[in-house]
Every structure is written in structure tokens, then in C-alpha cells.
Amino acid sequence: MGFNPSHRLDGIEISIIRKINALAKPSTINLGIGQLPYRAPGPLIQAGIKALEKGVIQYTTNAGNAELRQLIAEEHPRLYERGVNPEDVIITTGVEEALSIVFAASLNPGDEVLIPEIYFSVYDPLARFYGATPRTYKLDETFSLDLEDIESKINPRTKIIVINSPANPTGKILRQDELSNLAEIILSHRDLYAVSDEVYSHLYFGEEKPQSIARYSGRVIITDGISKRSSATGLRIGWTIAPQEVTRELIKVHQYMVTCASSISQAAAIPVLRGECLESEEKYRRSLKENRDSAIQLLSEIPDMDLVSPEGAFYCFPNISRFGDSMDVSLKLLNECDVLTIPGIAFGEKGKHHIRLSYAVGKEKLCEGITRMQKVLQ
Ligand SMILES: Cc1ncc(COP(=O)(O)O)c(C=O)c1O
């Protein structure tokens, strides 16, 4: 007798990111990390402490704290043409849960989900959990959407198209015309929805904040949260924003999965949405931009390592095909110079010519890490 796992788990493995991180030693320069290294903003921390002291440790409503939902709605006056209503928002346990309830509420066995060919490693297994088939759509050499390829892959079984901008692991920000053209494609197919993962939307280095596809279409489900923008991955606060007909279904899954997100974490998130943490957000962006520029410069000194400059999030995703496949190169770097990077294969088959470096670390560590890489790869 043994434990007989569900067929839902057939072929699903613990992520390569977790596996390679387990190989890090205390001495390792870890450029594999997916979170900011900064202390979270003061108002967020104070609000969390105050909530605990005041005993705010009861369930909230399933959809979440009313003030927080109101503030999230107010942050998006230009989406869905009409703006966002608090009733369109569900507070979730991180963006991971937001994605989970969206996939669970949308997918039947046999359905198809279109995801980018280089993707955040959760989208593929999550589609499989619900018996759906993830299919990848092409990105061009600068990681822009190949809209023709997307269109050619839509069929009556296609339920959702996932986009992620700014993207993990490429750092790509989708342009306005890409979003509006994709919105048009989606609207021309009955019952098709975009799932727009916007968890990095506050981490960008140009003048303008990245746009949401929900400016161009009502058939969009947004997943977002404070993990990355507020250096608060452990608070586990995310949310969905979606039209009422979708939110009505999402809340059923959310209710039976988790009841509600942590009341204390929700209270701590309120100052972020009130705009009390803007100074910290600006500081994070400035520091990340400096790190990004240093990383681009140092990587460009490695002959034959091509890099598309990242525009947002906090990752570089250079092409390392001249040095071997991604797993070999990551292991070589770990073993020969004690620098941890993530093999691009963790983000899909098309990632196998790349490695992912996170520049969300101290600048000195970052520069030392890439300088060591230069020596190993030259
Ligand atoms: C693209 C993307 N979406 C979602 C998440 C998960 O966010 P959270 O920590 O809020 O669950 C991550 C985390 O790395 C991510 O990179």
C-alpha cells in the first residue's frame, strides 16, 4: 500500500528553480532570486503591526477587505472603459492563488490555454492540473508577441490567452499596439479571455508605466499584487480584477480554497494602495535601474553572449547558446565560480539557450557575480 497521487500530477515535477536553489551554498552569489532585496516600506510594516495589536485576526469577507478592494478599484480608473468597481476585485493569497482560481474557474479537461513560449514556470503545470493543454505561442527575437502565430493557434477549444508584462524571465514590456491588436483578436473570438499577469507592473525603467490590455478589451482577467512592487513576497497579497460575470465564478473557487487572504496581510497592504509607499517604490525602481545598467554593461563584455535589454521586472535573460545548453551553463557557473543563475529551460523548451540572472541583489554582489561569470565563460 502506498500513496496513490492524482493523475492530475502526472508529469508534474518540482520546479527547476527550486531544485537549483537547493544547490546554493552559504558562500554562493545567488542571482537566482525572484524577490527584491529591500526592506518593505515603513507604512506597510506599521500597518501590519497595528493590525496585529488591534487583534485584526478574524476572517475578512471572502472577496477581502472592503477598503483594500475600493483602493485597488480606484487605482484603475481607465480600465474596461468604465473603470474598475470594488465588486470586480478579489483579494487572493498572492498572485499564485489569483492565477490558480482563474485557471480552476475557467478550464475543463480538453481545453487549451495559450501561453508565451518563454513563460513564468507556473502557467504550464497550472493548466495541466485542470486537465487543460498548455500550448505555446511564438515570441520574436526581442520577445514581442507574434500575433499571427497566436491567431493561428486559436481554435474552439482555446479558453484563455496568458500574457505577462513586464515579463518574467525576459523583462519585456508589451507595447501599446501589441496589446490593442491582441485585444482585437480576442474580441473577434467568442468567449475567449486574456489573462494578464501584471505582478511586475510597477517595476519599469522607462518614462511610462506599462499599460494593461484591459484598456482595450473588456474580456480581460488581471492578476496583480504587492509581492514585487512592495518587496513583500511573504505577505502573500494578490488580487484578481475581472468583469462581474467572471468574478462571480472566481469567488466560488477562492471561497472553497482559502476562505479569504490573511486579514493582517490585507491590512498591511492598505498603505501601499493608498499611495503612502510611493517614495519607496520610486527608490526601488531607481536602484534596480542602476543595477540593470551595470548588469547590461558587464554582460556585454562577455563575447558572444547576446542580451535583449530588459525594460522591466528585475531579470536579464541572455542567450548563452555558444557556451552550451542552459542547464550545463548554469551548473558550470555554480560549480566553477559559485554563482547561481536559473537555467532558461525552467521557463519552457524555448528558454534552453538562455540563463536568467536576477539583478535584485546588492550592486557589489551583482558586479562580483557577473565578473566571475566573465572569467569562466571567456
Ligand atoms: C510572472 C509572475 N507571476 C506571478 C508570480 C507570483 O507572485 P506572488 O508571489 O504574488 O504569488 C511571480 C513570482 O515570481 C511571477 O514572476
The ligand as a MOL file (V3000), in Angstrom:
LIG
                    3D

  0  0  0     0  0            999 V3000
M  V30 BEGIN CTAB
M  V30 COUNTS 16 16 0 0 0
M  V30 BEGIN ATOM
M  V30 1 C 5.1410 36.4810 -13.5750 0
M  V30 2 C 4.8370 36.1260 -12.1620 0
M  V30 3 N 3.5600 35.9980 -11.7940 0
M  V30 4 C 3.2310 35.6800 -10.5260 0
M  V30 5 C 4.1920 35.4630 -9.5660 0
M  V30 6 C 3.7680 35.0780 -8.1820 0
M  V30 7 O 3.5740 36.1930 -7.3620 0
M  V30 8 P 3.1620 36.0310 -5.8230 0
M  V30 9 O 4.4130 35.9370 -5.0330 0
M  V30 10 O 2.3710 37.2580 -5.5040 0
M  V30 11 O 2.3300 34.7970 -5.7070 0
M  V30 12 C 5.5450 35.5860 -9.8990 0
M  V30 13 C 6.5960 35.3220 -8.9030 0
M  V30 14 O 7.7530 35.1870 -9.1940 0
M  V30 15 C 5.8770 35.9300 -11.2360 0
M  V30 16 O 7.1490 36.0560 -11.6310 0
M  V30 END ATOM
M  V30 BEGIN BOND
M  V30 1 1 1 2
M  V30 2 1 2 3
M  V30 3 2 2 15
M  V30 4 2 3 4
M  V30 5 1 4 5
M  V30 6 1 5 6
M  V30 7 2 5 12
M  V30 8 1 6 7
M  V30 9 1 7 8
M  V30 10 2 8 9
M  V30 11 1 8 10
M  V30 12 1 8 11
M  V30 13 1 12 13
M  V30 14 1 12 15
M  V30 15 2 13 14
M  V30 16 1 15 16
M  V30 END BOND
M  V30 END CTAB
M  END
